[in-house]
Every structure is written in structure tokens, then in C-alpha cells.
């Protein structure tokens, strides 16, 4: 993409309304625009990252054997009356009356609707196990929306629901979700720690939250210093292998890691040597629940078992806050100049800065480099504006592309361009062809 | 995908509520489930086609130089008060009050919001031309939703908005949209005819609707028999070349083609020889508008011109009904057995039917074929259920995959499988390797 043909409305000033760095940087980098309290437009750069995150979530869910569908944003109130949550949910639920005065609501989550889909179409244990998920906009009418997309009202969430015959099967589904989530966050360049959590309005005993460590996190967290070092890495996972999946979960949840809601000071002291006892703050970016038959009993979602009897289906629900992940990513990856995207989620793979726009030789070299990058399957952003070098560098640093190639007449005279790493700030001179190869190799490894 | 691991709840009976064939077939093929009047869940098969259509729309918009972003579903009422449409829009607009009693609405379209984004960020003619679009769920509270996804209340629409300095520039954007839409529909296997239309609530003089011919269409259409034969085909289009783009528009809009709203019997008789005068019905699947400064004037969206003055920006808006396209596709592509997907939009590339599930040799041959198809980058659906051949064929015919490979012990004895074309019904015996090559070649050509 050529910047002169793109829509990247960066701001020079720090917006007064933004209290945390991710909100400030998303506004300054032209990623979002607030349309009402807690409701945002995703401008092209923000939308591009959002789509990238969505894609990673889809890929990892499908890899785990989960099946995508899409439920609507609006739901009839009657479904929620069946589960008893219509009255319980309180003012966070956006209630709507349509033109025929029917009670509707903007879905804050989908346990009821997915249970309705299940009971309408599934009869037998033979159709199990089954995990359905969607990535859809939700609405929670927060009394005080703040922190940009971190606590918005209209937000994008992946929510998945498992249906199993037995508690044991459902706990395998729970574990499968935990592992698929670990891989999802790792691919995004995040360290998200599963922590035992309290259950809240979804219900259920077994539940873990995934927290990204960041100073601005809303939760206080207590953890063994060894926990953030755990990595899933490149290991292949057979999601049908219960023992293998369970062993990974054990590996990631045995060491002490809790939020303030479930923290136990005595256990912390007993289990963790003092020098490894860490207290910090975390941003919640996902949560998994096993809640058994809570919804299936209330809503009559039963299956015929091998012995011919009928039992309510065992369920759990599992969510990733996709839009809020952008905020968490920036909280965990920025410096005073701006955002630093991990390669796995960057909106463009590499920035191309022309130091002398209008100079025939420099323009030609940039055009050639651009074409060579595209030919390698890369998606570069070419700053072809007639601007000073300083302004171009400031924009690239602000929007946080992990790599930048700088092309100027002086370097070209000796056949060189400069490749700069956004995170380290280090630059290296090399030929244009070598720069293309280097950048291609970095992304080929992802 | 193995069918035993998928969620494909096909119905044996014709659902009583469905009045038209696309609605009936989408329900029977397990593509959608109604959750409230005019509000549907997209079950896995339906969601897969919807995503495919969305992808084609994105690719063709990006090819035309248009930039994706995403606006929220909910909008503040104040924006619509600025344009004057808050009162004009009537009961089709779903009006909502949030917990602080603020007036909101579920967006039925986005002229106001995109104009707000533009005026907040663009100052100068130097940022033009600019076309922004999104694909987002909309809501129109139809008094009598019907025909399944063809006239739903919550529906997925691509809406794009061009911003230009002059009327001439804006008309080029209009033409660019027309050509990109022609290519979009052709890739989906649809013949969509641009017809001059009346303007309706968006406003503007220049407007064309795109209609797919189908007996169940809501509009009566009058056209020259030569019009449906026009094809864009494989020709490369330079979207920056005004003359080239305008010439394509002329080619597709010169012959007579009008809806009942703009039909002129005298002109029809004068311009079209009697034997080519066709009267039929059509389904609207898109519409483009040039409306000049209607919204920019009302909302103060101006730019500084080269001479330093300020003018309201020239605009148009351009929509494709993405979710309704599924209905239109099925109306135009089905027979008494079920759906017949065009290759460009099919949810799975090929069906694989095992005639003797549980037989070691047949199972092994199917597993091998499946792996070979996947290795070619194809997405097969393998019916591995323990069902009679007749039931498997009926399911494949109902869900409409364009190609089917049938594997049975008798054929395998002579090293043969059967490749069947859904549309023609013709079958051919060949080796498994040849079947894989043939199917791969069909999709490689798309």
C-alpha cells in the first residue's frame, strides 16, 4: 500500500480523553475513532490488525476441531427468560423493543442461543462431541466505558461452546480450549497466563482466565516468576489425545498464578519461594468455563445415550476478547515513540521510507523494492508522501511496523539501503535484495 | 472435513414457513436457523458460503483501490439528526435507548457515520480521491420480514463511500464501483444486470441497481435479450483509467434494462426489436448512488481546494447485499434435488462419498483420496457416515457441492472411482489420481 493512497489519519497531539497508553496510541496512530461512549469505528489500520487477530483465532479453533458458525447480534428476550438470565443480567444488557413491541436484546454472550441451536438439531450422543464457536460483535452497556477498546460497549468476542455426553468428555473440551488459547496468544506474540478464576454470571466451577501482564491491567495478579517463562512453542499437539492435552494444561496451571479474586496468601507463601513471588497487574484477554448442565437442564437440551435414556448435555463456554486484545497487545508492546507490533499481528510487514520523494533514482529504487517485497508475498506500507525524513520516521515509529527499510540517495550511491528493527532500534546497511531476503526470512519463520 | 465431525443438520421435510425455494433449501441444507422474525443464525455450511462471498467482495473492492474499515453496528442518533434522516427514516429504523437514556439506533446504512469520519480527519483535496467501505451487519425493522435471508431484518451488507473533489471525479468513482461490482457478481457465478433505478431514501440522481434474473424476484424487469449475454470475462481493468472504466460502463448500460420503477414502454419499443424484448423478474443484489454534496453539505464535510477555497466534498454510496446474495444464488442455481453451487462460491470444493463405510479397502481408498485432495489445496467434504448410498447422494445433492467423487468396492476392484457433476448429473469413471487432477484443474481455473 502506498501511504498517499491510504487513509491513515495520525494525530500529532495526545488526545486528552485517553487515560491509558493503548487508547492514546490507537487514537494517535489513526486506528480507531470514537463514535459514542465505548463504541468505535475501526479505521483502516485498526481494522487490519483486528482482522489479523480474528484470522489467528479462527485458525487455532479450526485446528482444535471446533466448528465456526455465526449467530446474530440481536436475540429474542424469550430465550433468556428460559435460562432465567433475562432478569439476572441487569442494566449491562441492552434491551430493545422492535416495531411490534417484542422484547429483544443485543447479545452480551450466547449460551442461550447456542443451546437453542443444539436442542433444535441434535438428538443423539452419536453427534457428540461437538464444539461450535463464532466471532461476533457483542454489546455490554457498561456504566462507565473507558480505556478505549479495552472496556468498550460494542466489542468483538470469540465465544465457543462445547457439547459432550459426559463430564469427562466436557473436561477434555475444556482442556482442548486451554491449549488452543495458549497457542493463539503465543502466535500473537503475547504471554497470556491461565489463572484460576471465580465464575461470575456464566456459572460453573472450573474456570480459568487468561491474563496478559501489563502495568495498566485491571486485575491484581500473584504468580510464580517461572510461569511467564512457560512456552508452548512449536510442539505439535494432537487435540484428540486426552492425556497429551491434559498434560499440557497441567504444565501451565500447576505453578501458582491467581488473580486477586482467588488469591490465597498462605498457599502463595507455601508453594512459591520468596524470590519468585511476583505481584503485578494483568489484563484479561480470555476465559474458559466448564459449567456442566446449567443451561442444558434449564432449556431442555438433552441427548439419547447409548443405553437409550435421555440426559442433559454437558457444556462449557470459552471466550477470547478479540477487540480488547488490540489494547492488550499495545499495553504490552510499545515505547515512548509508539506501538511495536509483534510480527505475528502487524498490520503491514514492513515500512518503506523514501528519503527523497520526487528524486527519479530514489523513487525508482523504492518502486523496485516495493515490487520485490510484494513478489515475496509480503505486504509493505510505502511512505511516498512529500514529507521530511523526520516526519516519515515518526509516523513509522508511531504505527509500529516491526521492520523499516529506508531508501535515500546517499545510500543508493553505494548500492545500499537501511534495514531498521523497530523494537531494538538497530539499523543495518545492506543491498536492497538482501533487505528483501532478510524481511522475507523473518516472516517465513512465523 | 469429515461429515461425522461436522455440524450439518439437514432436514428431511420441507419446512412449512418457507415460501420460496432459496429459503426452503437453506433451511433443509442446514445453512440457517431462524432465531426471531427476520433474524438468523448462520449454521456452519451457511456461514462458510457467507464468508466466501465476503472474501470475494473484499478482494474486488481492494483491487479497485477502495480501503476497508469497520464501523460499529450501533450509532448515536445525533448524527442522523444532523442529516435530517432521523425523523425521515420511519419505523424501519430500530431505535434504542441505552442505560443513560441516550438515543441510539442500529445502523441501517452508514452515510452519516462515514461523513463524520471524513470530516474529522480530512482537510485537503490532497487526500482525495478516497473510497472507504466496510462489510458489517445492518438492521432494518421490516414490518413483514420474509423469504429467509432475502428480506431479513439483520443482514450483512457491504457499503462503500467515495469522497472526491469534483463531480467528474465522483462519477469516475461511480463507474469504478459499477465495474468492480460486475466482476464481483461474475466471480460468484451470477449474471447481475445493472439497471437504472429510482433513488429512494439515499438521494441522488445517478443510481443503478444490480438485478439477478429469477422467477421469484421482487421487481419486474424489462430488458433487451442481449443484456444477460454481456460478460466482463477475464479482461484486465486499470481502475485508474477513466476512459477504460467509463467504456465498460457504457457497454453494460447502453442496451435497454430497467426495473418497473423506471421502465418506459415507448423507449423499450423504440430501442429493442420485438423478439428481444424480455419481461421477467429480478432480485436486487446491489445498488450504486452518486448523490454529490447531500450529506457533506448537511454535515459540514468540506475540503480545501487547490485555490484555497473550501467546498463540500462530492460523494456517492455503493452497496452489495452480501447475506441476501446467498438467497439470490440459490434462486438462480437449484433443481428439484437441491442447491447447485457455482464453483466460485461453493462451501466445499468436492464431496467424497464412501459407498461402504467400514470396509477396510474402501475406507483406505477414501482416506487416500481425501489426503490427495487436501494436498492440492482443495477443501473436500467426506461423507463418512454409516448410511445407505441413497441417503449420502441425497445429502450431497441437497447441499449442492458442484463435484462428487464416489468410492465403492466394485469400482475399486478395477481401480476406478466415479466423478459426478452436480449441474449436469453426468458421471465418469476414472482412477482416483485422475479424479483428483480433474477437480484440481477445475478450481485452478477460477
Interface residues (C-beta under 8 A of the other chain):
Chain A: X5 X6 X7 X9 X30 X33 X35 X36 X39 X40 X41 X42 X43 X44 X46 X47 X48 X50 X65 X67 X68 X69 X70 X71 X72 X73 X74 X75 X76 X79 X91 X92 X94 X96 X98 X99 X102 X104 X106 X113 X116 X117 X120 X121 X122 X127 X130 X132 X134 X137 X139 X141 X143 X153 X154
Chain B: X5 X6 X7 X9 X30 X33 X35 X36 X39 X40 X41 X42 X43 X44 X46 X47 X48 X50 X65 X67 X68 X69 X70 X71 X72 X73 X74 X75 X76 X79 X91 X92 X94 X96 X98 X99 X102 X104 X106 X113 X116 X117 X120 X121 X122 X127 X130 X132 X134 X137 X139 X141 X143 X153 X154
